[in-house]
Amino acid sequence: MTTPMLRGYTVKQTYTFLESGYYPPDVQRRLIDELPTELKALIPTIKPSEWYPRDHVTVLLRAIANVKRDEKNSYDDLVASGKTSPRRP
């Protein structure tokens, strides 16, 4: 079975949302601190046009969705994260 992949710009922009100031500083810090160590180490090395496992974005989106823990507010946060992502370079 083939691992689903996404371009690096998708991973990088989703992570950038966590750093954007959308959440209060304490929540932002907690979100980033709780990410898997290997993902945090990978972020600075990501190349926009390279392919990366989709699981990286899944982890980031789950972190965003779990902040509010209710459907409407989680949905709003996920939509906001998508609005900060530019279109494909």
N, C-alpha and C positions, 0 to 999 in steps of 0.2 A: 504494500500500500504506500502511496506517495504522501509525503507530509505536505499539508496545505501551506502555501507560502504567500507573503505579502512583500511589497517593496519597502525598502528602508525608510522612505519618507513617511509612510503611514505609521510605522512604529515611532519614529522620532517626533512627529507632530502630535501623536496621542500622548506621549510622555511630556511634551512641551506644555500641553494643557494643564498637567499637574503642577507645573512651575509657574503658570500664568498669573497667579494671584486671584483666580476665580474663587478659591476657597480661602478661609482665614489661615493665617500663617501656621497655627498649631495643627490644623487639619492637613494642610499641604505637607508639612514636615512628616506627619504620621504616615500619610499615603506613600510618600517617597521612601521613608525608612522601612516600611513593611513590604516593599517590593522584593522579589527574590534577588539575592546578591549577584547572581550571574547576569540578570537583566540590567541591574544598575551598572555593572561593569561594562556591559555591552553598549549601552546608550551612547557614550562619547565616541565610539568607534564606528557607529552605523553610517553606512554610505547610502545616500538616497536611492540610487538606482540598483543596488544589490537586493537579492532576495533573502528574506528571513522567515523563520517559522511563524505562522499565524498565532501560535500560542502566546507569543510576546504581547501582541495587541489584546488578546483575550484576557490576559492577566491585568493589563492596564484598564481595560473597560470594566472588568469586574470590580476593580478597586474604586473606580468612579461610581459605579452603580451602588456599591455598598455604603457609600458615605451617608446617604439620607435614609436608606432602608425602607422606603415606601415607593410604590410604583410610579406615581406622578412625578415626584421630585427626582427620583432616579432617572426617569425618562428625560426630564428637563436638563439634567446634568449631562447625560449622554448626548443629547442634541447640541448642547452648548460646546461640548468637546469636539463634535464634528464641525461646528461652525468655525472653530479656530484652525482647522486643518485646511491648508490651501489645496487647490486643485493640483493635479499631477503636474510636476515641473516639466 
